[in-house]
Amino acid sequence: MGEIVGAGIVAHAPTIMLPREVRYELNEGKEISLVPGLHRLRDEVLDEVKPDTIIVLDTHWHTIVEFCVTAQERREGKYTSDELPRGMSQIPYDLKGNPQLAHAIAERATEAGVRTNAIEDPYLPVHYPTVNLATYLNKGEEWISISHAYTGEPETFLAVGEGLGRAIRESDRRVAILASGSMSHRFWPFRQIPDHEASDPSHISTPEAREADLERIAWMEEGNHAAVIDTMDEYLRHLPEARFGHYLMMAGALGGRDWKAKGRLMSDYENATGTSQVHVWFDQP
């Protein structure tokens, strides 16, 4: 019987891929905490729980009429971002897959009421949440990515997560889930961005967004996932990335409102050009 050995919100901000000297220049001579946070996640968490499979809930894989799951035996190549090629250029990736588990996820999510398809096409694009995290975290595990339908509502994401959790439990795999995306996700206007590139949370787009983020982080640390889920309509006013679908899918896989796991911060709560970034990990017994 398979199990989810841990899960977390994990930031993929492009700044983690910039050269060290550029990161320091942007952040007033200091390292952004997301980078050592990823090293901690590998050394202190993944090396301990030893997952067979890592599933990335990829907020940059935008679908509309369905959710999709990568089902290739292997994805390999080099990735250059069209968004920020200066920082994400010709990044090599080599990710082993698990087609059987991918098809099971698609089947169970569809049974939960949300059309979901496993995609084996070798030309399917890869997106930088997956590539950036794999650069820091991949040690030969199986990697599967799941898309975000931008038409999804909270109950849609929770249902996909329910199917994901069922497929994992019916498998023989030890799985870690990386819900990869930010919290509030509003950028500063173009001409103002250079004044707001440091990681200090005072640069988050609005004080109200910052307060809403911190309130939900506190609930996560308490294990009060019901409060996060029950206030989604309110939180959506602050434009969480991908309608916070990455968090909701993760929560759905682990019990939804009944999930009680307490989060622990693996980084500071940080700014990235107005958006909020943080790593929050949830250990599973």
C-alpha positions in Angstrom: 0.0 0.0 0.0 1.4 3.4 -1.0 1.7 6.4 1.3 2.3 10.2 1.2 5.5 10.6 3.3 5.4 14.4 3.3 4.1 17.4 1.5 4.6 21.1 1.3 4.2 24.4 -0.3 7.5 25.0 -2.1 8.4 28.2 -3.9 9.9 28.1 -7.3 10.6 31.8 -7.8 13.0 32.5 -10.8 15.4 34.2 -8.4 16.5 30.8 -7.0 18.1 30.1 -10.4 20.0 33.4 -10.7 23.8 33.3 -10.0 24.7 33.8 -6.4 26.2 37.2 -7.0 23.1 38.4 -8.7 20.9 37.1 -5.9 23.0 39.0 -3.4 22.9 42.2 -5.5 19.1 42.1 -5.7 18.8 41.4 -2.0 20.9 44.0 -0.4 24.0 41.8 -0.1 22.2 38.8 1.5 21.1 35.4 0.3 17.4 34.9 -0.2 16.2 32.3 2.3 14.5 30.2 -0.4 17.9 28.8 -1.6 19.2 27.4 1.8 15.6 26.3 2.4 15.7 24.0 -0.6 19.0 22.5 0.6 17.4 22.0 4.0 14.4 20.3 2.3 16.6 17.9 0.5 19.0 17.2 3.4 16.6 17.3 6.4 13.4 15.9 4.8 13.7 14.1 1.6 16.9 12.3 2.5 15.2 11.1 5.6 11.8 10.0 4.3 13.3 8.6 1.0 10.4 9.0 -1.4 10.2 6.7 -4.5 8.2 9.4 -6.3 8.0 13.2 -6.1 4.8 14.8 -7.5 4.9 18.5 -8.4 1.7 20.4 -8.5 3.0 22.8 -11.1 1.3 26.2 -11.1 2.9 27.2 -14.4 1.4 24.3 -16.4 -1.8 26.1 -17.4 -4.7 24.0 -18.7 -8.3 25.1 -19.1 -10.8 22.3 -19.8 -9.1 19.4 -17.9 -6.2 18.6 -15.6 -3.3 16.7 -17.0 -0.6 14.4 -15.5 2.8 13.6 -17.1 3.0 9.9 -18.0 6.3 9.6 -19.8 8.9 7.0 -18.9 11.4 9.8 -18.8 11.6 13.6 -19.4 15.0 14.9 -20.3 16.5 17.8 -22.2 17.4 21.5 -21.5 15.0 24.2 -20.5 15.1 27.9 -21.3 12.3 30.1 -19.9 10.5 32.5 -22.2 9.6 34.5 -19.1 13.1 35.1 -17.8 15.8 33.6 -20.1 18.4 35.7 -18.3 18.1 33.6 -15.2 16.7 30.3 -16.5 18.7 29.3 -19.6 19.6 25.8 -20.9 19.0 24.2 -17.6 19.5 20.4 -17.9 16.9 18.1 -16.5 16.6 14.3 -16.5 13.5 13.1 -14.7 12.4 9.5 -14.5 8.6 9.0 -14.6 6.0 6.5 -13.5 3.4 6.0 -16.2 1.4 3.5 -14.2 0.9 5.9 -11.3 0.2 8.8 -13.6 -2.6 6.9 -15.3 -4.0 5.9 -11.9 -4.0 9.5 -10.7 -5.8 10.6 -13.9 -8.4 7.8 -13.5 -9.1 8.4 -9.8 -9.3 12.2 -10.2 -11.8 11.7 -13.1 -13.8 9.4 -10.8 -13.8 12.1 -8.2 -15.6 14.3 -10.7 -12.9 16.3 -12.5 -11.8 15.4 -16.0 -8.1 14.5 -15.8 -5.9 12.9 -18.5 -2.5 11.2 -18.4 -0.2 12.6 -21.2 2.6 10.4 -22.7 3.5 12.8 -25.5 7.4 13.1 -25.5 7.0 16.7 -26.9 4.9 17.9 -24.0 6.6 21.1 -22.6 8.1 21.1 -19.2 7.6 24.2 -16.9 10.0 25.9 -14.6 8.4 25.0 -11.2 9.3 21.4 -12.0 12.7 22.2 -13.5 13.8 24.7 -10.8 12.8 22.3 -8.0 14.4 19.3 -9.6 17.6 21.2 -10.0 17.9 21.4 -6.2 16.0 18.3 -5.1 16.3 15.5 -7.7 18.3 12.5 -6.6 17.0 10.0 -9.1 13.4 9.6 -7.8 10.5 9.3 -10.1 9.0 12.8 -10.9 5.4 13.4 -12.0 3.9 16.9 -12.7 0.2 17.7 -12.5 -1.3 20.8 -14.3 -3.6 23.5 -12.9 -6.8 24.2 -14.7 -7.1 28.0 -14.4 -10.9 27.6 -14.6 -10.9 25.5 -11.4 -12.8 26.4 -8.3 -11.7 25.4 -4.8 -13.9 22.3 -4.8 -12.4 21.3 -8.2 -8.9 21.4 -6.8 -9.9 19.5 -3.7 -11.5 16.8 -5.8 -8.4 16.4 -7.9 -6.4 16.1 -4.7 -8.8 13.5 -3.4 -8.2 11.4 -6.5 -4.5 11.9 -6.2 -4.5 10.7 -2.6 -6.5 7.6 -3.5 -4.2 6.7 -6.4 -1.2 7.0 -4.2 -2.7 4.9 -1.4 -3.6 2.2 -4.0 0.0 2.2 -5.4 3.2 0.7 -3.9 5.0 4.0 -3.9 6.3 6.3 -1.1 5.3 9.8 -2.4 6.3 13.4 -1.5 4.0 16.1 -2.8 5.5 19.5 -3.8 2.7 22.1 -4.1 4.8 24.6 -6.1 3.6 28.1 -6.1 3.4 31.4 -4.2 0.8 32.7 -1.8 -0.4 36.2 -2.8 0.8 36.8 -6.3 0.4 40.4 -7.4 3.4 42.0 -9.1 4.5 45.6 -8.9 4.0 47.7 -12.0 7.0 47.4 -14.4 8.7 50.7 -13.6 8.3 50.1 -9.8 9.8 46.6 -9.8 13.5 47.7 -9.4 12.5 49.4 -6.1 10.9 46.1 -4.8 13.3 43.3 -5.6 14.7 42.7 -2.1 13.2 39.8 -0.2 12.0 41.7 2.8 8.2 41.2 3.1 7.7 44.9 3.4 7.9 44.8 -0.4 4.8 42.5 -0.8 2.3 44.1 -3.1 -0.1 45.3 -0.4 -0.2 45.3 3.4 -3.5 43.5 3.2 -2.1 40.7 1.1 0.8 40.3 3.5 -1.6 40.1 6.5 -3.7 37.5 4.7 -0.7 35.4 3.8 0.6 35.5 7.4 -2.8 34.6 8.8 -2.9 31.5 6.6 0.7 30.6 7.4 -0.2 30.7 11.1 -3.2 28.4 10.5 -0.9 26.0 8.6 1.6 26.0 11.5 -1.4 25.1 13.8 -2.6 22.4 11.5 -5.8 24.3 11.0 -6.3 23.5 7.3 -10.1 23.8 7.7 -9.7 27.5 8.3 -7.6 27.9 5.1 -10.1 26.0 3.0 -13.2 27.7 4.5 -11.9 31.2 3.8 -10.8 30.7 0.2 -13.4 33.2 -1.1 -11.8 35.9 1.1 -8.3 34.9 0.2 -8.9 34.9 -3.6 -9.2 38.7 -3.4 -5.4 38.7 -2.8 -4.8 36.7 -6.0 -2.9 33.7 -4.7 -1.0 32.0 -7.5 -3.1 29.6 -9.5 -6.1 30.4 -7.3 -4.2 28.5 -4.5 -4.9 25.3 -6.4 -1.5 23.8 -5.5 -2.3 24.1 -1.8 -5.9 22.8 -2.2 -4.8 19.8 -4.3 -2.2 18.9 -1.7 -4.8 19.3 1.1 -7.4 17.2 -0.8 -4.9 14.4 -1.1 -4.3 14.4 2.7 -7.9 14.7 4.0 -9.2 18.2 3.1 -10.8 20.0 6.0 -9.9 17.0 8.3 -6.2 17.2 7.6 -4.4 18.3 10.8 -0.7 18.1 10.0 1.2 21.1 11.4 3.5 23.0 9.0 7.0 24.0 9.7 8.7 26.8 7.9 11.7 25.8 5.7 12.4 29.4 4.7 11.5 32.9 5.7 8.3 34.5 4.3 9.8 36.6 1.5 9.0 39.0 -1.3 9.7 38.5 -5.0 8.7 41.5 -7.0 5.5 41.9 -5.0 4.6 38.2 -4.8 4.9 36.2 -1.6 7.3 33.2 -1.4 7.7 30.6 1.4 8.5 26.9 1.9 6.1 25.3 4.4 6.6 21.5 5.0 4.1 19.1 6.5 5.5 15.9 8.0 3.3 12.8 7.8 3.4 10.1 10.5 
